[in-house]
Amino acid sequence: MTEKTTIKDLSGVFSRQRIAKVGTGTTTRRVAQIGYYFVEQLEDNLFQVRPLNSNFVPTGDAEEITRDELLENYTPEPEMYHKQVLPNIKELQKTLARADRLRQQGNSFSAEMEYNNSLKIDEMNVRGNFGVGLCLMQRGEKERANDIFARLISMDAPFAKEHKHLFNDFGINLRKSKMIPQAIEYYAKAIKLSPDDDHLRYNLARAYFEDKQYDKVREELAKCLEINPDFMEAKKFVAYMDKNKLG
């Protein structure tokens, strides 16, 4: 068996036992606590670990660990993966797919219901939270959409590469819904996590433009073109700013 094959076999569900202190003073005692985690391979010596919630689906932000850390601290649980985790992950994916179809068809109320069904399985699910927010903004329900925004901005997961499409849709809809301060905060956080993304900086510039912060528009466009000198839309934006003597 090759090293690469061995590593791939490590992906799945694992448990980890931790010793916690309970009580105070003379009543203090040590108690073993077992947590369950979903582990995926990222590279040969790098794994992504996410805790399982009470519905046995991976949830929350991921932690990265090495192969040695995995082997030393975690125990594989293959039966749990096949009997509980995998079926629930599939059900969650089906629910989200139904929700996406309904939203794309313009049926925002039914789509929101399906997205909320997904959040009953995993309340921190990025796709589900994005979906609810998009449905609310489609209907102009800004106050409720702002609650979803607050939840997403507190998480790092939405800004990962696999959520890029949803992330951009949500940011654009924030701006189009005239939720400009939220759009600015949203893109600013994303840029902290991905400072060399020219499209994020371009979108932040557009949000600043809506807010009439023209100096900051120019600042973000300059950074955008520093990253990608051939970004045509950014060049046109600068030319528009120059023509109208803005900033």
Buried (B, 14 or more C-beta within 10 A) or exposed (E): EEEEEEBEEBBBBBBBEEEEEEEEEEEEEEEEEEEBBBBEBEEEBEBBBBBBBEBBBBBBEBEEBEBEBBEEEBEBBEEBBEEBBBEBBEBBEEBBEBBBEBBEEEBBEBBBBBBBBBBEBBBBBBBBBBBBBBBBBBEEBBEBBBEBBEBBBEBEBBBBEEBBEBBBBBBBBBBEBEBBEBBBBBBBBBBEEBEEBBBBBBBBBBBBBBBEBBEBBBBBBBBBBEBBEEBEEBBEBBEEBEEEEEB
